Amino acid sequence: MLSFKVHSQKNAHWSSRLLYGGNLGLQFGTVTAIDLSPQIGYMVTDKLTPGVGITYQYYSDNRISGYEFKTHIYGGRIYTSYEFIENFIAHIEYEALSLESQYFKVNYTPNDEDRFWSHNLFVGGGYSQPIGRKGSVFILVLYNLNESINSPYTNPVVRVGFNF
């Protein structure tokens, strides 16, 4: 989530500084992908917004005849965004995702655990287009500093989202 211009009020209730939003992604067809990633942040200042979020992704790929790849990915994240120039933000995030070993672990053997955790550290930035008093639509370009052969992402990671 991103920080927004909210008219500062010395005695404003803390709940007026909460931001809700996240990412929603849908793709249907031979490859089906559904991403639900809600987030909540707190505007510490008009420029600094830390927050937390959860992620759920469903992915199905039927491109190879006779083989269907289906998986569920889930986890959580903590992040901080800082608006360094009007509408432009810097973003840092730690994310942990639970992945199915048979699909994501390169040296998978049937004796392995069913799932393992992927730890991702993202840095980057983006642009936020304000909508209304504190809402916005944003785009982020992030780089996973922990990218590995078992990671579900390839750099760069582009996210489009919203908050209100």
ChimeraX attribute file (.defattr): number of C-alpha atoms within 10 A of each C-alpha:
attribute: neighborCount
match mode: 1-to-1
recipient: residues
	/A:1	34
	/A:2	38
	/A:3	30
	/A:4	28
	/A:5	17
	/A:6	16
	/A:7	10
	/A:8	10
	/A:9	8
	/A:10	6
	/A:11	6
	/A:12	10
	/A:13	9
	/A:14	10
	/A:15	9
	/A:16	12
	/A:17	19
	/A:18	16
	/A:19	23
	/A:20	16
	/A:21	20
	/A:22	23
	/A:23	17
	/A:24	17
	/A:25	13
	/A:26	11
	/A:27	11
	/A:28	10
	/A:29	10
	/A:30	12
	/A:31	13
	/A:32	14
	/A:33	17
	/A:34	16
	/A:35	17
	/A:36	16
	/A:37	20
	/A:38	20
	/A:39	22
	/A:40	19
	/A:41	25
	/A:42	21
	/A:43	24
	/A:44	13
	/A:45	14
	/A:46	16
	/A:47	19
	/A:48	19
	/A:49	24
	/A:50	20
	/A:51	20
	/A:52	18
	/A:53	19
	/A:54	18
	/A:55	21
	/A:56	17
	/A:57	17
	/A:58	15
	/A:59	16
	/A:60	17
	/A:61	15
	/A:62	14
	/A:63	12
	/A:64	9
	/A:65	6
	/A:66	6
	/A:67	9
	/A:68	12
	/A:69	12
	/A:70	15
	/A:71	16
	/A:72	13
	/A:73	16
	/A:74	17
	/A:75	18
	/A:76	17
	/A:77	19
	/A:78	17
	/A:79	21
	/A:80	19
	/A:81	24
	/A:82	22
	/A:83	22
	/A:84	11
	/A:85	10
	/A:86	12
	/A:87	18
	/A:88	20
	/A:89	23
	/A:90	20
	/A:91	22
	/A:92	18
	/A:93	19
	/A:94	17
	/A:95	20
	/A:96	17
	/A:97	21
	/A:98	18
	/A:99	22
	/A:100	17
	/A:101	19
	/A:102	16
	/A:103	15
	/A:104	17
	/A:105	18
	/A:106	11
	/A:107	9
	/A:108	13
	/A:109	10
	/A:110	8
	/A:111	6
	/A:112	12
	/A:113	11
	/A:114	13
	/A:115	16
	/A:116	15
	/A:117	16
	/A:118	19
	/A:119	19
	/A:120	21
	/A:121	17
	/A:122	22
	/A:123	18
	/A:124	18
	/A:125	20
	/A:126	20
	/A:127	20
	/A:128	24
	/A:129	15
	/A:130	19
	/A:131	13
	/A:132	10
	/A:133	11
	/A:134	18
	/A:135	21
	/A:136	21
	/A:137	18
	/A:138	22
	/A:139	18
	/A:140	23
	/A:141	18
	/A:142	21
	/A:143	20
	/A:144	22
	/A:145	12
	/A:146	14
	/A:147	17
	/A:148	13
	/A:149	11
	/A:150	16
	/A:151	18
	/A:152	15
	/A:153	14
	/A:154	11
	/A:155	12
	/A:156	13
	/A:157	14
	/A:158	13
	/A:159	15
	/A:160	16
	/A:161	19
	/A:162	23
	/A:163	23
	/A:164	18
